[in-house]
Amino acid sequence: VVVDWGLLGPSGPWTWLRTRLPAVDPLERGLIDDRLALQRAAGLDTGTPRVVLVGTSRTNAAFQPELVDAALTPPIDFLEMTHTRVFPHELRSMIDDIIAAKPDVVLTVLSELEFFTPLKIVPLATGGSLAGVIELAMATGPKFVRENRQVFYRMLTVVFSDAYRYRGVLAKTIFDPWRRFPMAQGQASAQAQTWPDLLADGEPMPLDPAVEARIADGLREFYGSKDQIVDMQVKQLRSMRDGRHAQIKKDMMDRCIELLLAEGIEVVIVEGSVHPESLALFDAAGG
């Protein structure tokens, strides 16, 4: 309790932790950046329009606030909550924090990857809200929850304990420097938890090899030498399919929008399709 409310509370030393955190786990860095965004929101002028950018790195790459600020009168405050693992069920776990930032507008970029890839649950990213965990359990059903109960236990632990959620951050920033033989960054990365795909229906959408090659070339041009990220995103494209998992994600996104609109927050969604063939997965008439 002391660690949760003292060190890891809303006014905790998140800037200090962020500067000491090695570049091992992008999700951990993203979770800290979310806390920093909330701290910054608390110190902003309440009379200035406020926009929260939320989503994966695609949202961050697609929208550059520094190119907009100088041209706007009056100015707008932009708060970025963009990092790895912000799919609809994970966005649901962030809604309370987003509302706490008191934005006028929430902007996100969504693609087929957010909806039509298999359901993957990463407890650190998905367990930020008790209501969100309950809604995810209701959407997936008792059989799914029973079969994956360890994952749900972890999400519930994240809900009730920041010390558990940020245990990796605390280990890397506070305890590792005091170890006589600290773990090398490469070893830490290799031992990171890999969460499997848990729910997917139907057959993967056919992806033409020539189209896949063009997509991979575009990703390499954007990410540079980060082959691991390119390979991961190409793998996601290969896994795209329609089914129950996609409907769960769509319903969860609808729930996020409903909660934000209920607070008087405008929601702007930019469609950022990765490739034209995936448009066949969408119902053009029904949205």
N, C-alpha and C positions, 0 to 999 in steps of 0.2 A: 504493500500500500504506500509506503514511504517513497519507494522508487517511482511508482505510477504517478502520484500526485506531486511529488517534489521534483525529481529529475526529469520525468517524462510528461509532465503536465503541459497545458497550453503555453505557459511562459517559460518552459524549460530551455536549457542551453542548446537549442537545435542548431544554431550557427556554428558553435564550437564543435558539436558532434559531426556536423557536415564536413567541416574542414579537416577533421581527423580520420574520416571514414575512407579507407582505401577503395580504389575503383574495382571492386570485386563483384558486387551484386547490384545491378541497376535498379531492382525493385526496392531494395533498402534505401538507396539514394533517393528514389522517387518518393517514398513514404516520408522521409525527412523533409524533402522539398515541399510536400503538402503542408507539413507543420509550419514551415517557414512562411508559406503563403498565408496561412491563417494568422500568424503573428503580424505579418505586414498588414493584413486587412484590418486588424484591430487598431493600427496606428494611422489609418488613412482618414482623410477629411470625409465626413459623412455626406457632405453636400456634393461631392464629385461623383459623376457616373462611374459605375464599377462593372467590369466584365471579367468573368472567370472563364479561362480557357481550360477545358478538361478533355482528356482522352489519351490515346497512345501518342507515340512520338510523331505520328503523321499529323496530328493536330498541331503540335509544336512546330513541325517543319512547314506546314501549309500557311501558318499565320504568324507574321513577324510584327509584334506590337511596336518595336522601335522604329519601324518605317511609317507608323500611323500617328504616333503621339504628336509630333511637331505640326502636323497638318490639321489637327482638330482644335476647334474652339467651341466650347470650353474643353479642357483636357479630359482624358479618360484614364482611369486607373485599371491596369490589366493585372490580373493575378493568374499565374500559370500553375495548373495541377495536371501536368502532362508527363507521363512516364510509361514504362512497360506495364502490361497487364491492367488495362482499363477497358475491359469488355463490359457489356451491359450489366451482368450480374455483379461485377466489381464496381462499376459506377454506382449501382444501388447502395453499396456499402459506404460510398463517399458522400451521399446526398446530404446527410446531417451536417457534415463539415462544410459542404458547399453553401448550404443555407446559412450556416453560422458566419460565413464571410460576407453576407448581406449584398450579393451582387444584384445589379439591375438586369443583367443579361448573362446567360450561360451559353457558350459557344463550343461546339464539338465537331470534329470531322469523322464521319462514319463510312466504312466500306463494307464490302461483302465479307471481309475477314472477321469482322465483329459479330456477324450473324450466322454465317454458314459453315464455319469451322466447328469441329467437335467441341463439346463442352469440357472445359478444363477448369478445375477448381484449385486455386492456389490460396491456402488459408490466410497467409499474411495479407493478401490483397483483397480477399473476399469477406473476411471476418470483421470488418470495421463497424458493423451495425447489427444489433440483435434482431431488429425488425427485418433487415435484409437477409439474415441467415434463415429466419423463420419462413420468409416468403420463398426463398430458394428451396427449402425443404418441402414446402407445400407444392411448388411447381414441379419438382422432380418426382415426388411421391414417396410413400413409406418404403417400398421395396428398394428404391435407389438409396434412400437414406440409410436403411439397414445395411445394405451391401457396402456402403462407403461411410460407415459410422465413425471410423477413425478420423476421416477428413472433417466431418461435421464437429466432432469433439475438438479438433484443433481450431476450427473457426470460432467456436464458442469460447475457447480459452483466449483467443485473440480479442474477442469482444470485451471480456472482463479483466484482461491484464495487458497493459501496455508493456510491462516488463517482459512478458512472453513474446509479444509482437516484435519488440525491438531488441530481443536478446542477442541477435547477431550483431546489431549496431553496437551494443554495449560491450560485447566481447572484443570486437575489432578496434574500438576506439579507446577503451579503458583498460581492459584486462590483458589483451595481447601484448601491448608494449611492456608489461611487467613480467611477462613470461621469460624464462631463461632462454628458451628456444622457441621463438614465435613461429607460427605456421606461415609458410611462404604463400604469397597471393595465388600462385598457380595451384597449389594444393587445396587452398580454400575453395577456389572456383570449381575444381574437379569434384569436391565433396558436396557441392551445393545440391539441395534436394531438387530432383526432377519430377514434376507431377505429371502423371499420364493423362491422356484423354479419357474421360469417364463416360461420355454419352454421345452417341452419334447413330443416326438411322440412315437407311438408304445407301445407294452406291455413290462413290465420289464422282463429281462432275468431270467428264472428259476434258483434258487440257492438252491442246495441240502442242507437240514438242517445239515447233517453231515459235509459237506464242510464248511458251514457257521460257525459251532462250532469250527472247526480246525483253521479257519481264525481268529475268535475272540480270541481263546487261544493264537495264535501267536502275535496278537496285544497287548494283556494284558501282555505277556512276555516282549514285547518291551517297552510299555508305563508305565508299573507298575500299580500304583493305579489310573491312570487317566481314570476312567471308562467313563467319558463324551466323551473323544476323541475316545475311542474304540467304544462306541455306535454310534457316529457320522459316523465313517468310515464303520461300518457294515451297517448302514442305507444307505450310499452311494452305497455300493455293491448291496443292494436290489433294488436300483433305476436304475441300469444300463440297458440301452436299446439303440438300434440303432434308427436313425431317423434324422430329419432335424437339431435338436440341435447338434448332433454329427458331421454332415457335416459342420455346422458353425464353430465349434471348430477346426476341421481339417483344414478348409480353413484359419482360423485365425493363426494357427500354421505355415502353409505354408507361410503366409505373414510375420510372424516374421523371419523365416529363410531367406526369400528373402531379407528383409531389412538388416539383419546382413551380409549376403554374399556380398551384394552390397557395404558394407563398408570394404570388405576384411577380415572379421572376420570369422574364421572357427567355425562351429557349430557341436558339438558332442552330440548325443542323445542316452542315455542308456535306453533300454527297461526294465522296472521294473514291470512286470505283477504281480497283487496281487494273482490271482489264475488261474489254467489252464482252467477252464470252460469258462472264458471270451475270450479265443482265438477264439471262434466261432464268436465273434463280429467283428473280423478283417478279411479283405480280404487278404489272404496270397499271392495271385497272384498280386493284385494291390497295396499292401502296406498299 
